[in-house]
Amino acid sequence: MRWNSRFALLAGTACVAHFALAAPPRPQPKLEQKVTGPVANYWMSAATNTGTGFGAMGMGGQSGGKRPSMGDMMRMMRGGASQVQHNLTLQLGSGQTAAGEPKADHMPGINPLLPLITPRETTAPVPEETVEEQPTMPQRPRGRMLIYWGCGEHAGPGQPLVIDFSKIGAGQPLPHFPFIPVRHQNPPSAGRYKTYGELPNGRSQEQPPALLAGSHSVHGNYSPDIKFTLSPNRDYMPPLTIEAGTKTAAGATLLTWQPVTGATGYFAAMFGASPGKDGDATIVMWSSSAQQTFAGGGLLDYLAPGEVRRLIGEKAVMPPEQTRCAIPAEVTSGAPIGMLSMIAYGEEANFADPPRPADPHIPWNISWTAKVRYKSTAGLMLGMPAMRGMGANDTYEGAGGRRQAGNADQQADPPKKKKGGLLGKIRDAAEAAGAIPN
């Protein structure tokens, strides 16, 4: 009995030891670093815009932040699409209250000061992050809307999606448009902070610096001093140069472009119209997305690199290595004249002071953060001849293959206005859809 007792004791001890050794170690709770602040957030939005009126918005833009006028559109037809503009938007939000009148200035290296003005009128605060909801059109269109999508010589299966507004009774809501939810990171805005300053602001006429690379600092009486340096590869993005004069054998319009350094992806949209009865028009909308989507402004704006990668994975955005896309023949024939808008999304540069401590036991008390984001946009008219550089005896081939005379010194007469005019309908449709880049 004694040996049996010893044997049982040894066996039990070995069993307990075995399970003790085999059991996995208990996971230790992850220590979350305490984070406070930031006191101030500062955003620089740098845009390179190619094409008069399209995306020429914000600081230094000829259109002064407005939608393109008929004059802008006519200049595009005469070759204005080759103009390149650099626009810069500065937005500072702070949790501090100014001692007296709010004042802040951006000092870009050795360039003149850029004053950040606090708006006199308060506005509703814009959340830091939003997801684009169902698109809306402020003005109810007349006639029909044809929605196409995808690159290719011909429209894919199930196209176009037809929305007939004449069949929607008075007081009834517009139908749900197909769209791809897009997540936006929104810059500081008035109403979200105790004190806010911006440029452009309608009260100063300073132009943006020619170069962004180098040192930057922001000093004011309602935020900590902000200082950061942009490396040479964080200057304005190069212009987005589009060629759209080639038609394929099937009648599609071939878009080609030079790769834009720093681009994370591309997206293109076209809005056109063909005349109808009693002033109605058939609105034609197309986007380069391989998914069915309403080609509104949500995809023609700044997007974070991570969001662009997600949209590339969903085939809603073209990858950065792509340099061509065919607008299907059905789109070209359905809208002989159209507005093309395209965007090259850019990278970001992010700064914070002080830097985040590597030891999670040390709290990170953020004084300020700064974000610099980039985009390059382009816009041009399709189906209209560029008249720049044409001599008195030169000819061009307009829509429908008709050859007409041109003169470099003559300005094209605007089209006769009939119940708004076809160009007016295109402009109104694009504006209502938010399809002109911001």
Buried (B, 14 or more C-beta within 10 A) or exposed (E): EEEEEEEEEEEEEEEEEEEEEEEEEEEEEEEEBEEEBBBBBBBBBBBBBBBBBBBBBBBBBBBEBEBBEBEBBBBBBBBBBBBBBBBBBBBBBBBBEBEEEBBBBBBBBEBEEBBBBBBEEEEEBBEBEEEBEEBEBEEEBBBBBBBBBBBBBBBEEEBBBEBEBEEEEEEEEBEEBBBBEBBBBBBBBBEBBEBBBBBBBEEEEBEBBEBBBBEBBBBBBBBBEBBBEBEEEBBBBBBBBBEBEEBBEEBBBBBBBEBBEBBBBBBBBBBBBBBBEEEBBBBBBBBBBBBBBBBBBBBBBBBBBEBBBBBBEEBBBBBBEBEEBBBBBBBBEBBBBBBBBBBBBBBBBEBBBEEEEEEEEEEBEBBBBBBBBBBBBBBBBBBBBBBEEBEEEEEBEBEEEEEEEBEEEEEBEEBEEEEEBBBBBBBBBBBBBBBBBB
